Amino acid sequence: MYVVATSGHVDHGKSTLVRALTGMEPDRWAEEKRRGLTIDLGFAWVDLASGKNVAFVDVPGHERFLGNMLAGLGPAPVVCFVVAADEGWQAQSSDHRDALAALGIERGLIVLTKTDRAPERVEAVTEQVRGELAGTGLRDAPVVAVSAQNGTGLGEFRSALDSLLDGLPLPDPADRLRLWVDRAFSVSGAGTVVTGTLTSGTVRVGDRLMLLGQGGGRSVTVRSLQSHNSSVESIGPTNRVAINLRGISAEDIHRGDALLTSNAWPTTDELDVRRMSGISFEDAPAEIMVHAGSSSVPARLRPFDDDHARVQLSRELALIPGDRLVMRYPEARVLLGGARVLDVDPAGLTRRGDSARQAAWLAGLPDTGDAVAETKRRGAVRVARLHQLGLVATDTAEPPADANILRAGHWWIHRPVLISWAGQLRTAVERLHERDPLSPGLTRGAAIGELSLPGPELLSAVIKQAQLEERDGSITVPGRAAGLGAAEKSLTTVEAQLTKNPFAAPEAYELDDLGLGPRELAAAERAGRLLRLEGGVVVLPNAPALAMRELARLEQPFTTSQARQAWGTTRRVAIPLLEHLDARGWTRRLDGSKREIAR
């Protein structure tokens, strides 16, 4: 299916053209039929001779219904710009032209209607329309002259539309889903139904989606799907679709809400934009209306310069860099112009000069944003976030080779930032060792806090860059032997005693008298000079090997008492030493009283 919106001045024959092409009545409301005036969006469809299925979104032309017109044009990839041959270019023709320019719509047809009333004016009106559209994406669009009244030119219109659609790029059906809702209603026996133009992604019966609306996001389930009054199990872009939702009332859904793939889109109420058409931001009012997709949201504009500004929305929308917005005066039915989203997570403006710095940064960005620039600005960004922003194609993307960006796990890191973090970490570790020689090093938590890392997963990359190592949860200088300072002499005394009698472990009071408390003993153990067993027993690191040599001389199996006697020590030392040998797998306990050497 292809979705095509109409556009043009009121009473220039848009609805009549759609009616003649499809045989369907696009005006849905009794008031529209009574007044002969389209006031809301209308929908109709037709199959072309080539087999292409075309859905028309018929938009109002009158200035009083500008918001409805923008809701129909916003999600549409193709437009039929209608101008009546007998009247030529009119006031709302200019409004619709400006809307198309603001939205960046570049594919469409120019349709001259009512040619039966003024056939002699076709050439002149064509030239006039060409001149008016010269600054838009439709400047080179094909022109077709038709009369819906007598049917002339409709065949040429269908052929021209068919050719135009042949060159239309096909959206990726595997992309994430975003559907701007243009209608919500309740159907007896079915419940809540929403409709919209599906421009990205595929929706399936049973899908759980997020509905982002005026009250925030909520989870909904797709109960059933229809397209052109036919039930389907799944449907992709570009299509008009009606979605029966479970888990929400129609009264809680409004035009401008969006159905989204859950957790796949950023949501924002603050964004930075670039002017693409219309008046300078410096000349625009502070209070504006912003149109995105089918939504219309009050907003506040803060200019940085003529072409860049910050927009504060009254509620969150699902937007990414590259999206187009239309801005208008809040009360008057006049467009201010169009803008392109550059940043949906902008930096705060708290210091003098922040606005100028932000403007300079935005000026250097391409229209669709830039993953490298985003990474350099933030120092480090999760690849999944770059993918969510639409800045990389997948969440496994690698940075460009020449971008000075490193991939570390699930992150992109700007190399100078990584080097800076590494320098800070090395300095912090070395200062800690100088200040506290007994310290095993900087803990991971302290390191993350010291560097203010955006994610704890980054620490491993920083440790590697700093040429440090992590031992037992502490970060330290490789090969560093822990110094004991004033306790060094006492440790030497203990080592000498244990060398003479390996199993005569000093008592707790003896260690206290020597000034060897828990911190000093832990430092000595990290340095490989002591081994601490359960119950505060301290021996040399070679004590287990010496103990095994003595046990090998015993008849197997042996008792605890026999081991104690072989070692010439007490139960205070023997029991924790035997448990240590068990834990190493060097000995094996057979029952409550006997062990043997493990073979």
C-alpha positions in Angstrom: 0.0 0.0 0.0 1.0 3.6 -0.7 -0.3 6.5 1.4 -0.9 9.8 -0.4 -2.2 13.0 1.2 -4.1 15.8 -0.6 -3.2 19.4 -0.1 -4.5 22.7 -1.4 -6.8 25.7 -1.0 -10.3 25.2 0.3 -12.9 24.4 -2.4 -10.3 23.6 -5.1 -11.7 20.1 -5.5 -9.5 17.8 -3.3 -12.4 15.7 -2.0 -14.1 15.6 -5.3 -10.9 14.3 -6.9 -10.6 11.6 -4.3 -14.2 10.7 -4.8 -13.8 10.4 -8.6 -10.7 8.3 -8.3 -11.9 5.9 -5.6 -15.7 5.9 -5.8 -15.6 6.4 -2.0 -16.8 9.4 0.0 -13.9 10.8 2.0 -16.0 13.3 4.1 -17.0 11.3 7.2 -19.1 13.9 9.1 -22.7 14.9 8.4 -21.6 18.6 8.8 -19.0 18.2 6.1 -21.6 16.8 3.6 -24.1 19.4 4.6 -21.7 22.3 4.2 -19.7 20.8 1.3 -16.6 21.6 3.3 -13.9 19.2 4.6 -13.2 20.0 8.2 -11.4 16.8 9.3 -9.3 14.1 7.8 -11.0 11.8 5.2 -9.9 8.4 4.0 -10.4 6.4 0.8 -8.5 4.0 -1.3 -8.2 2.5 -4.8 -6.2 -0.1 -6.7 -4.2 1.1 -9.7 -4.0 -0.9 -12.9 -0.5 -1.9 -11.9 -1.8 -3.6 -8.7 -0.5 -0.8 -6.4 -3.0 -0.1 -3.6 -3.2 3.7 -2.8 -4.7 5.1 0.3 -5.7 8.8 0.2 -5.7 11.0 3.3 -7.9 13.9 2.4 -7.0 17.0 4.4 -9.0 20.2 5.0 -8.1 23.2 3.0 -9.7 26.0 5.1 -7.4 28.0 7.4 -9.6 27.3 10.4 -8.7 23.7 10.2 -4.9 24.1 9.9 -4.2 21.8 12.8 -6.3 19.0 11.2 -4.5 19.6 7.8 -1.1 19.2 9.5 -2.2 16.0 11.3 -2.9 14.5 7.9 0.2 15.8 6.1 2.7 15.0 8.9 3.0 11.3 8.5 2.4 11.2 4.7 5.3 10.4 2.4 3.6 11.6 -0.8 1.2 14.5 -1.6 -1.1 15.6 -4.3 -1.0 19.4 -4.4 -4.3 20.6 -5.8 -4.9 24.0 -7.5 -8.2 24.8 -9.4 -7.6 26.0 -12.9 -10.4 28.5 -12.8 -9.1 30.3 -9.6 -5.4 29.6 -9.7 -3.1 30.1 -6.7 -5.0 31.3 -3.5 -4.2 32.2 0.1 -4.5 28.7 1.6 -2.4 27.4 -1.4 0.4 29.4 0.2 -0.3 27.9 3.6 -0.2 24.4 2.3 2.9 25.1 0.4 4.6 26.4 3.5 3.4 23.3 5.4 4.9 21.0 2.8 8.2 23.0 2.9 8.2 22.8 6.7 7.6 19.0 6.7 10.2 18.5 4.0 7.9 16.5 1.7 9.7 16.1 -1.6 7.5 13.6 -3.5 4.2 14.4 -5.1 2.1 15.4 -8.0 0.7 18.8 -8.9 -2.9 18.4 -9.9 -4.8 21.2 -11.7 -8.5 20.5 -11.1 -11.7 22.0 -12.6 -10.1 22.3 -16.0 -13.6 21.9 -17.6 -14.3 25.4 -16.2 -11.2 27.2 -17.6 -9.3 25.0 -20.1 -7.7 28.1 -21.5 -6.0 28.8 -18.1 -4.2 25.5 -17.7 -0.9 26.7 -19.1 -0.9 30.0 -17.2 -1.9 28.4 -13.9 0.8 25.7 -14.4 3.4 28.4 -14.8 2.0 30.2 -11.7 2.1 27.0 -9.6 5.6 26.2 -10.7 6.8 29.6 -9.6 5.1 29.4 -6.2 6.5 25.9 -5.5 10.0 26.8 -6.8 11.5 26.8 -3.3 10.0 23.5 -2.2 10.6 19.8 -2.8 7.8 19.8 -5.3 9.5 22.3 -7.7 10.0 19.5 -10.3 6.8 17.5 -9.6 4.8 16.3 -12.6 1.7 18.3 -13.4 -1.6 16.7 -14.3 -4.7 18.5 -15.5 -8.0 16.8 -14.6 -11.7 17.4 -14.4 -13.3 15.3 -11.8 -16.7 16.5 -13.1 -16.4 15.0 -16.6 -13.5 12.5 -15.9 -11.0 14.0 -18.3 -7.4 13.5 -17.2 -8.1 10.9 -14.5 -6.3 8.2 -16.5 -3.3 10.4 -16.9 -3.4 11.1 -13.2 -3.4 7.4 -12.3 -0.5 6.8 -14.7 1.5 9.7 -13.3 0.8 8.6 -9.7 1.8 5.0 -10.6 5.1 6.2 -12.0 5.8 8.5 -9.0 5.2 5.6 -6.6 7.6 3.4 -8.6 10.5 5.6 -7.5 9.4 5.8 -3.8 12.0 4.3 -1.4 10.6 1.3 0.5 10.6 1.6 4.3 12.2 -1.3 6.3 9.4 -3.5 7.7 11.9 -4.7 10.4 12.4 -1.2 11.7 11.0 -0.1 15.1 7.3 0.9 15.0 6.0 4.4 15.4 2.4 5.1 14.4 1.0 8.6 14.9 -2.7 8.2 15.9 -5.1 10.3 13.9 -8.4 8.8 15.2 -9.5 6.8 18.2 -13.0 5.4 18.7 -14.9 2.5 20.3 -16.6 -0.3 18.3 -19.4 -2.3 19.8 -18.2 -5.8 20.5 -14.6 -5.0 19.7 -13.6 -2.1 22.0 -11.0 0.6 21.4 -9.7 1.2 17.8 -7.1 3.6 16.7 -6.1 4.5 13.1 -3.0 6.1 11.5 -0.5 5.9 8.8 2.1 3.3 9.5 5.4 4.7 8.2 7.9 2.5 10.0 8.0 -1.0 11.4 5.5 -3.9 11.4 2.6 -4.5 13.8 1.2 -7.9 14.5 -1.8 -9.3 16.4 -0.7 -10.0 19.9 2.1 -7.4 20.0 2.6 -5.5 23.2 3.3 -1.8 22.4 3.6 1.4 24.3 1.1 4.1 23.8 2.6 7.5 24.4 -0.1 10.1 25.2 -0.9 13.1 27.2 -0.6 11.2 30.5 2.7 9.5 29.6 3.3 6.0 28.4 1.3 2.9 29.0 1.4 -0.7 27.8 -1.3 -1.9 25.4 -1.9 -5.1 23.4 -2.9 -5.5 19.8 -6.1 -7.4 19.7 -6.8 -7.4 16.0 -5.8 -5.5 12.8 -7.6 -4.2 9.8 -6.5 -2.4 6.6 -9.1 -1.2 4.1 -11.8 -3.1 6.0 -10.0 -6.4 5.8 -8.6 -8.3 8.8 -4.9 -9.1 8.7 -2.5 -10.8 11.1 0.3 -8.4 10.5 1.0 -5.3 8.4 4.1 -3.2 7.6 4.9 0.2 6.1 3.6 2.2 4.4 -0.1 1.5 5.2 -3.2 2.9 6.6 -4.1 0.7 9.5 -6.8 0.3 12.1 -5.6 -1.3 15.3 -8.0 -2.8 17.9 -6.3 -2.3 21.3 -6.8 -4.2 24.6 -6.1 -2.5 27.9 -7.2 1.0 27.3 -10.3 3.0 26.7 -10.9 5.1 23.6 -11.6 8.1 25.8 -7.9 7.9 27.0 -6.5 8.2 23.5 -6.2 11.4 21.4 -5.0 12.5 18.0 -1.3 13.0 18.3 -0.7 10.0 20.6 1.8 7.5 19.3 2.0 3.7 19.3 5.6 2.6 19.7 7.8 -0.4 19.9 8.4 -0.6 23.6 11.7 0.8 24.9 12.8 1.4 21.3 12.2 5.2 21.1 13.5 8.1 23.1 10.9 10.4 24.6 11.5 14.0 25.3 9.9 17.3 26.2 13.0 19.3 25.6 14.9 19.4 22.3 17.2 21.6 20.1 16.2 22.3 16.6 17.4 23.8 13.3 15.2 26.1 11.2 14.5 24.7 7.8 11.9 27.2 6.5 10.0 30.3 7.7 10.9 33.3 9.8 14.1 33.6 11.9 13.8 32.1 15.4 15.0 35.5 16.7 11.8 37.0 15.3 9.5 34.3 16.5 7.3 34.5 19.6 8.2 32.7 22.8 4.9 30.8 22.9 4.2 28.6 19.9 2.4 25.4 18.8 4.6 22.5 17.5 3.2 19.9 15.2 5.0 16.5 14.9 3.4 13.6 13.1 -0.3 14.0 13.9 0.3 15.8 17.2 -0.1 19.4 18.1 1.6 20.5 21.3 2.0 23.9 23.0 5.6 24.8 23.4 8.1 27.5 24.4 10.8 28.6 22.0 14.3 29.9 23.2 16.4 31.1 20.3 20.1 30.6 20.2 20.5 32.4 16.9 18.5 32.9 13.7 18.6 29.2 12.8 18.9 27.3 16.1 16.7 27.2 19.2 15.6 25.2 22.2 12.0 24.0 22.3 10.3 23.1 25.6 7.2 21.0 24.8 4.2 20.8 27.1 4.4 17.0 27.0 6.8 14.3 25.9 6.8 13.1 22.3 8.7 10.2 20.6 11.2 12.1 18.5 14.7 11.5 17.1 17.3 13.7 15.4 16.2 14.3 11.8 12.5 14.4 12.5 10.6 17.4 11.0 8.4 19.8 13.0 6.0 22.5 12.0 5.7 25.6 14.1 2.9 28.1 14.1 1.5 30.9 16.2 -0.6 29.6 19.0 -3.7 31.6 18.3 -3.4 32.9 14.7 -3.8 30.4 11.8 -0.4 31.2 10.5 2.7 29.0 10.1 6.0 30.2 11.5 7.9 27.6 9.5 9.6 24.3 9.8 12.4 22.9 11.9 14.5 19.7 12.1 15.2 18.0 15.4 18.9 17.9 16.1 19.1 16.9 19.8 16.5 15.3 22.0 18.6 15.2 25.2 20.2 18.6 25.2 22.8 19.9 27.7 21.6 22.2 30.4 21.9 26.0 30.0 23.1 27.0 33.5 26.3 29.0 32.9 27.0 32.3 31.1 27.8 31.5 27.5 26.1 28.1 27.4 23.6 29.3 24.8 26.4 30.4 22.4 28.3 27.2 22.9 25.3 25.1 22.3 24.5 27.1 19.1 28.0 26.6 17.8 27.8 22.8 18.5 24.4 22.6 16.8 25.7 24.5 13.8 28.3 21.8 13.2 25.8 18.9 13.2 24.3 17.4 10.1 20.5 17.5 9.8 20.1 14.0 10.9 22.4 14.1 13.9 25.8 12.5 14.2 26.8 9.5 16.4 30.5 10.6 16.6 29.5 14.2 17.6 27.1 12.8 20.2 29.8 10.5 21.7 32.4 13.3 21.8 29.9 15.6 23.5 29.1 13.1 26.2 32.5 11.4 26.5 30.9 8.0 26.4 27.5 6.7 25.1 25.9 3.3 25.1 25.6 2.0 21.6 22.0 1.0 22.3 21.3 4.7 23.0 22.8 5.8 19.7 20.7 3.2 18.0 17.6 4.4 19.9 18.3 7.9 18.7 18.6 6.7 15.1 22.2 7.7 14.9 23.6 4.1 14.1 21.9 1.3 12.3 22.2 -1.4 15.0 23.1 -1.6 18.6 26.3 -3.5 17.7 27.6 -0.8 15.4 31.4 -0.1 15.5 32.7 3.5 15.5 34.3 4.9 12.3 38.0 4.0 12.2 39.1 7.6 11.9 36.8 9.1 14.5 39.1 8.8 17.6 36.3 6.8 19.2 36.8 3.4 20.9 34.4 0.6 21.4 34.4 -0.8 25.0 31.8 -3.5 25.5 28.4 -1.8 24.9 29.9 1.7 24.9 31.5 4.2 22.5 34.1 6.3 24.3 35.9 9.4 23.0 39.6 8.5 23.3 40.7 11.8 24.9 38.1 11.3 27.6 39.2 7.7 28.2 42.8 9.0 28.5 41.7 11.7 30.9 39.8 9.2 33.1 42.8 6.9 33.1 45.1 9.7 34.3 42.7 10.6 37.1 42.4 7.0 38.2 46.1 6.4 38.3 46.7 9.5 40.3 43.9 8.5 42.8 45.4 5.0 43.2 48.9 6.3 43.7 47.8 8.9 46.2 45.9 6.3 48.2 49.0 4.1 48.4 51.1 7.1 49.6 48.5 8.1 52.1 47.8 4.5 53.3 50.5 2.0 52.6 48.4 -0.8 54.1 45.5 -0.2 51.7 44.9 -3.0 49.1 44.0 -0.3 46.6 41.0 1.8 45.4 37.7 -0.1 45.5 35.5 -0.2 42.3 32.8 2.0 43.9 35.3 4.6 45.0 36.9 4.6 41.5 33.5 5.1 39.8 32.6 7.9 42.2 36.1 9.5 41.7 35.7 9.6 37.9 31.9 10.2 37.8 31.6 7.5 35.2 28.3 7.4 33.3 28.2 3.6 33.7 30.1 1.1 36.0 30.9 -1.1 33.0 33.4 1.6 31.7 35.7 1.1 34.7 37.4 -2.0 33.2 38.4 0.0 30.1 39.7 2.8 32.2 41.8 0.4 34.4 43.3 -1.1 31.2 44.1 2.3 29.8 45.7 3.4 33.1 47.9 0.3 33.1 46.6 -0.7 36.5 45.3 -4.0 37.7 42.4 -5.2 39.8 43.0 -7.7 42.6 40.2 -9.0 44.9 38.0 -6.0 44.0 40.6 -3.4 44.6 42.5 -1.4 41.9 46.3 -1.1 42.4 49.6 -0.6 40.7 50.8 -3.8 39.0 53.6 -5.6 41.0 53.2 -3.3 44.0 54.4 -4.8 47.2 52.4 -3.5 50.1 54.6 -1.7 52.6 53.9 -2.2 56.3 55.6 1.0 57.5 56.1 0.8 61.3 54.7 -2.8 61.4 57.6 -4.1 59.2 59.8 -4.9 62.2 57.1 -6.8 64.0 56.3 -8.8 60.9 59.9 -9.8 60.6 59.9 -11.0 64.2 56.8 -13.2 63.5 58.3 -14.5 60.3 61.5 -15.5 62.2 59.5 -17.3 64.9 57.5 -19.3 62.3 60.5 -20.2 60.3 61.9 -21.9 63.4 58.6 -23.6 64.3 56.1 -23.4 61.4 53.1 -24.5 63.5 53.7 -22.5 66.6 51.2 -19.7 65.6 51.4 -16.7 67.8 48.5 -16.0 70.1 46.2 -13.1 69.5 47.6 -11.1 72.5 51.2 -11.6 71.1 50.1 -10.2 67.8 48.5 -7.2 69.5 51.6 -6.6 71.6 53.6 -6.5 68.3 51.1 -4.0 66.8 49.9 -6.4 64.2 46.2 -5.8 63.9 43.7 -6.9 61.2 44.8 -4.3 58.7 48.5 -5.0 59.1 47.9 -8.8 58.9 45.7 -8.3 55.8 48.4 -6.2 54.1 51.0 -8.9 54.9 48.8 -11.6 53.4 48.3 -9.6 50.2 52.1 -9.3 50.0 52.4 -13.1 50.3 54.2 -13.0 53.6 51.6 -14.6 55.8 48.7 -16.9 55.6 45.6 -16.3 57.8 43.5 -19.2 58.8 40.1 -19.4 60.6 40.1 -18.3 64.2 42.8 -15.7 63.8 45.6 -18.3 63.3 48.6 -16.9 61.4 51.2 -19.1 59.7 53.7 -18.7 56.9 52.5 -19.3 53.3 54.5 -22.5 53.1 52.9 -24.0 56.2 50.3 -26.1 54.3 53.1 -27.8 52.2 55.1 -28.5 55.4 52.0 -29.9 57.1 51.4 -32.3 54.1 55.0 -33.5 54.4 54.4 -34.5 58.0 51.0 -36.1 57.2 52.5 -38.2 54.5 54.6 -40.0 57.2 51.5 -41.0 59.1 49.6 -44.3 58.6 46.4 -43.5 56.6 43.8 -42.6 57.7 44.8 -40.4 60.6 43.0 -38.6 63.4 43.1 -34.9 64.3 45.1 -35.8 67.4 47.7 -37.7 65.3 48.1 -34.7 63.0 48.4 -32.3 65.9 51.2 -34.5 67.5 53.0 -34.8 64.1 53.0 -31.0 63.8 53.9 -30.4 67.5 51.1 -27.9 67.9 47.8 -27.3 69.6 44.2 -27.9 68.5 43.8 -24.1 68.1 46.2 -24.4 65.2 45.6 -28.0 64.0 41.9 -27.8 63.4 41.9 -24.7 61.1 45.0 -26.0 59.3 43.3 -29.3 58.6 40.2 -27.5 57.4 42.4 -25.4 55.1 43.9 -28.6 53.6 40.4 -30.0 53.2 39.3 -26.9 51.3 42.3 -27.2 49.0 41.5 -30.8 48.3 44.8 -32.0 49.7 43.1 -34.0 52.4 39.7 -35.7 52.6 37.6 -36.2 55.7 36.2 -39.7 56.0 34.0 -39.4 59.1 33.8 -37.3 62.3 37.3 -38.2 63.5 39.4 -39.4 60.6 41.0 -38.0 57.4 43.3 -39.2 54.7 45.6 -37.7 52.1 43.6 -37.2 48.9 45.0 -39.3 46.0 
